[in-house]
Amino acid sequence: MYKSLIRPLLFKFDPEKIHHFTFGSIRFLNAIPGFSTVLKSIYNINDPRLEREVFGLTFKNPVGLAAGLDKDAKLYRELSGMGFGFIEIGTLTPKPQPGNPAKRLFRLREDSALINRMGFNNGGVARAVERLKKNPKGKNHVLIGGNIGKNKVTPNNEAVNDYLLCFESLYDYVDYFVVNVSSPNTPNLRELQDKEPLTKLLQALQDKNAAMPKRKPVLLKIAPDLTDDQLLDIIDIIKVTKTDGVIATNTTISRDGLLSDNKNEAGGLSGKPLSKRSTEVIKFLAEKSNKSFPIIGVGGIHSAEDALEKLQAGASLIQLYTGFIYEGPKLIKDINKSLLEKGI
């Protein structure tokens, strides 16, 4: 129903405007008594064979929602009801910021892709914390990842302070952290992926982490555009700083092989064209590190086969973003069903 009826209607409108409309609609429908129960009965597969133990956390299934869709933690409970095993919010920054000027989100229909240049638009970490306080403990708890970044106006030599502030603010309300230094839409942000500043940033976060009552997993999200030598540096940095894992990958600045007329819009590309490269990065990291740290695979997952490819390449968990927008919530169920059928 989603691909035949709902998606064609949604795709007639501006992508960012329809995003807000869809969020409002999901919130409204979930407020109707019984709706969330019906939704869960359709899309959720509850089977202990799907559970994954990764960096000390128990995931009810390995299919998560990538950061970027629920930036401000407004809909994590409702989205979890569609079958996701975990939800990653953000990217959050210390202060609210509007992001880049519109128009900044583009569909590439011929390529089953998106280009965004949002620029970490979010309401600030404090507002997200207020919403996360409503996440119940116990069996109804939604497992949350907190994706953190720096404000646009913060110079790179002061970026550590922004990440530490977000870490401290979110510490009590998220289950793991993701350090985002790989978005192409904040000026000079990707320079923080260089070995010296990245080591300094991750070490500062781990020092703060060690001083907290309970240490929480800290992951690094990397770009797909890194060279093999840079990826080897990432492996060294993960080892030195005792970072808990890697999310591979963020969006790409590459435009190779695209068919859509608007392919040259500035920003990060996500969706099917990213699938091969993100899998290559996962495989490289897994092999060169001897699987010494967990990897969350994301990028171009539009089918159960795409998901299996990421897992077989070395990912412990996967995340959806563009595939979820193009394929709908049935994709989550299809992946989990396929994992059970293949015994993976």
C-alpha positions in Angstrom: 0.0 0.0 0.0 2.8 2.4 0.9 4.6 2.2 -2.5 1.5 2.0 -4.6 -0.7 4.6 -2.9 1.0 6.6 -0.1 4.4 7.3 -1.6 3.1 8.6 -5.0 1.0 11.1 -3.1 3.7 12.2 -0.7 6.2 12.5 -3.5 4.1 15.2 -5.2 5.1 17.7 -2.6 8.3 19.4 -1.5 10.4 16.8 0.4 11.0 18.9 3.6 7.4 20.2 3.8 6.0 16.7 3.4 8.5 15.4 6.1 6.9 17.7 8.6 3.4 16.9 7.4 4.1 13.1 7.7 5.5 13.6 11.2 2.4 15.4 12.3 0.2 12.7 10.7 2.0 9.9 12.4 1.7 11.6 15.7 -2.0 12.3 15.2 -2.7 8.7 14.1 -0.8 7.2 17.1 -3.0 9.3 19.4 -6.0 7.4 18.2 -6.8 4.6 20.7 -5.7 1.2 19.4 -3.8 2.6 16.3 -0.3 1.9 17.7 -1.4 -1.6 18.7 -2.6 -2.3 15.1 0.6 -0.8 13.6 2.8 -3.0 15.8 0.8 -6.1 14.9 1.4 -5.4 11.2 5.1 -4.5 11.2 6.7 -5.8 14.4 8.4 -9.2 14.5 9.1 -10.1 18.1 11.4 -13.1 18.1 14.4 -13.7 20.5 16.4 -15.0 17.5 16.6 -11.4 16.2 18.1 -10.0 19.4 21.7 -8.8 19.1 24.2 -8.1 21.9 26.5 -5.3 20.7 28.8 -3.0 22.7 27.0 -4.2 25.9 23.5 -3.4 24.8 20.7 -5.7 23.8 18.9 -4.8 20.6 15.5 -6.4 20.0 16.4 -6.7 16.3 19.4 -5.4 14.3 17.4 -2.9 12.1 17.6 0.7 13.3 16.6 4.2 12.1 19.6 6.3 11.2 20.1 9.8 12.5 18.6 12.6 10.4 15.0 11.6 10.3 14.0 12.3 13.9 16.6 15.0 14.7 14.8 16.4 17.7 13.5 13.2 19.3 10.0 14.2 18.5 8.7 10.8 17.2 11.0 8.1 18.5 8.2 6.1 20.3 6.0 6.1 17.2 8.8 5.2 14.8 9.8 2.4 17.1 6.3 1.0 16.8 7.0 0.4 13.1 9.4 -2.4 13.9 12.8 -0.7 14.4 15.1 -2.3 17.0 16.6 1.1 17.9 16.3 4.8 17.0 19.1 7.2 16.5 18.2 10.9 17.1 20.1 14.0 16.0 22.4 15.3 14.9 22.0 17.5 17.9 24.1 20.6 18.7 24.4 22.6 21.9 22.5 25.6 20.7 19.4 25.6 18.4 20.3 26.4 14.8 18.1 26.8 11.6 20.5 25.0 9.3 21.1 26.0 5.7 18.7 28.0 3.6 15.9 26.2 1.9 15.5 24.6 -0.6 17.9 22.0 0.9 16.4 18.5 0.4 16.0 16.9 -3.0 14.6 13.6 -4.3 16.5 11.9 -7.1 13.7 9.6 -8.2 15.5 7.9 -11.1 18.3 7.0 -8.7 16.2 6.1 -5.6 18.2 8.7 -3.7 18.2 11.9 -1.8 20.5 14.9 -1.6 20.4 17.0 1.5 22.2 20.0 2.7 20.3 20.5 5.9 23.2 21.7 7.9 22.4 20.2 11.4 19.1 22.0 11.7 17.8 21.2 15.2 16.2 22.8 18.2 19.2 22.3 20.4 20.1 19.5 22.8 18.1 20.8 25.8 14.8 20.6 24.0 15.5 17.1 22.9 16.3 16.1 26.5 12.9 17.2 27.6 11.3 14.8 25.1 13.7 12.0 26.0 12.7 12.2 29.6 9.4 10.6 28.5 11.1 7.4 27.3 10.0 4.8 29.8 12.4 2.4 31.5 11.8 -1.4 31.4 10.4 -3.4 28.6 8.7 -0.5 26.8 12.0 1.5 26.7 13.0 2.6 23.2 16.7 2.1 22.7 18.1 5.5 21.7 21.3 6.6 20.1 22.3 10.2 20.5 24.1 11.6 17.4 26.0 14.8 18.4 27.8 17.5 16.5 29.0 21.1 16.7 27.2 24.3 16.0 28.1 26.0 12.7 29.5 29.1 14.4 31.8 27.1 16.6 35.4 27.0 15.1 37.0 23.6 14.8 39.6 24.4 17.4 36.8 24.8 19.9 34.6 21.9 18.6 35.5 19.6 21.5 33.5 21.8 23.9 30.4 21.4 21.8 30.6 17.6 21.7 31.3 17.5 25.5 28.3 19.7 26.2 26.0 17.5 24.1 27.5 14.4 25.8 26.9 15.6 29.3 23.3 16.8 28.4 22.3 13.6 26.8 24.1 11.2 29.1 21.1 10.2 31.3 18.8 9.8 28.3 20.5 7.9 25.5 21.9 4.4 25.4 24.8 5.1 23.1 26.5 8.1 21.5 27.5 8.8 17.9 30.2 11.4 17.1 29.3 13.0 13.8 32.3 14.6 12.1 31.4 13.4 8.6 28.5 15.5 7.4 29.4 17.4 4.3 26.9 20.2 5.1 28.6 22.1 7.9 31.6 24.1 6.7 35.0 22.5 7.5 33.4 19.8 9.7 35.0 16.9 7.8 38.4 18.3 8.7 37.8 16.9 12.2 38.2 13.4 10.6 41.9 14.1 10.2 43.9 11.9 12.6 45.1 14.5 15.1 41.9 16.5 15.7 39.8 13.3 15.7 42.0 11.5 18.2 41.8 14.6 20.5 38.0 14.8 20.2 37.4 11.1 20.8 39.9 11.0 23.7 38.2 14.0 25.4 34.8 12.3 25.1 36.2 9.0 26.5 37.9 10.8 29.4 34.6 12.3 30.2 32.8 9.0 29.7 35.2 7.3 32.2 34.4 9.9 34.8 30.6 9.2 34.6 28.8 6.8 36.9 28.5 4.2 34.1 30.4 4.2 30.9 28.3 4.4 27.7 29.2 3.2 24.2 30.7 5.9 22.0 30.7 5.4 18.2 32.2 7.3 15.4 30.3 8.0 12.2 32.5 8.3 9.1 32.2 9.4 5.5 32.2 7.0 2.6 34.7 9.3 0.8 37.7 8.4 2.9 40.7 6.8 1.2 42.1 3.4 2.3 44.9 5.2 4.1 42.4 7.4 6.0 40.3 4.3 6.9 43.5 2.7 8.3 44.0 5.8 10.4 40.4 5.4 11.6 41.2 1.9 12.8 44.3 3.2 14.7 42.3 6.0 16.3 39.5 3.6 17.4 42.1 1.4 19.0 44.0 4.2 20.7 40.9 6.0 22.1 39.1 2.8 22.9 36.1 4.0 20.9 33.3 1.4 20.9 32.5 1.1 17.2 32.0 2.8 13.8 28.9 3.8 11.8 29.7 3.3 8.1 28.7 5.4 6.4 27.4 9.0 6.2 26.3 10.6 3.0 28.7 11.0 0.1 29.8 14.0 -2.0 30.3 11.7 -5.0 27.9 12.0 -8.0 29.2 9.1 -10.1 26.7 7.3 -12.3 23.6 9.3 -11.3 20.7 9.7 -13.8 18.5 12.4 -12.2 18.4 15.9 -13.6 19.0 17.4 -10.2 22.1 15.3 -9.4 24.4 18.2 -9.1 22.7 19.9 -6.2 25.2 20.6 -3.4 25.0 18.3 -0.3 25.3 14.8 0.8 23.9 12.0 -1.4 22.1 9.0 0.2 20.2 6.0 -1.1 20.8 3.3 -3.6 23.9 4.9 -5.3 25.7 4.7 -1.9 25.1 1.0 -1.4 28.2 -0.4 -3.0 30.7 2.1 -1.4 29.3 1.8 2.1 29.5 -2.0 1.9 33.1 -1.7 0.7 34.0 0.5 3.7 32.3 -1.9 6.1 34.2 -4.9 4.6 37.6 -3.0 4.6 37.2 -1.9 8.3 36.1 -5.4 9.3 38.9 -7.2 7.6 41.8 -4.7 8.3 40.8 -4.5 12.0 40.2 -8.3 12.4 36.7 -7.4 13.5 38.1 -5.8 16.6 35.1 -3.4 16.9 31.4 -3.5 16.0 30.2 -1.7 12.8 26.7 -0.3 12.2 26.1 -0.5 8.4 24.1 2.2 6.7 23.8 3.4 3.2 21.6 2.3 0.3 19.6 -0.4 2.1 16.4 -0.7 0.0 15.8 -4.4 0.3 16.4 -7.4 2.6 19.2 -8.4 0.2 20.9 -5.1 0.7 20.7 -5.5 4.4 22.2 -9.1 4.3 25.0 -7.8 2.2 26.0 -5.3 4.9 25.8 -7.9 7.6 27.8 -10.4 5.6 30.4 -7.7 4.9 31.0 -7.3 8.7 28.2 -5.1 10.1 26.7 -6.1 13.5 23.7 -3.9 13.1 22.2 -1.9 10.2 20.3 1.4 9.9 17.8 2.7 7.4 17.1 6.3 6.2 16.5 6.8 2.5 15.4 3.2 2.0 12.8 3.7 4.7 11.5 6.8 2.8 11.3 5.1 -0.5 10.2 1.6 0.6 8.1 2.3 3.7 8.0 0.4 7.0 7.4 -2.9 5.3 11.2 -2.9 4.6 11.9 -3.3 8.3 9.7 -6.3 8.5 11.1 -7.8 5.2 14.6 -7.6 6.6 13.8 -9.2 10.0 11.8 -11.9 8.3 14.6 -12.6 5.9 17.1 -12.8 8.8 14.9 -15.4 10.5 14.4 -17.4 7.4 18.2 -17.6 6.7 19.1 -18.1 10.4 21.3 -15.1 10.5 
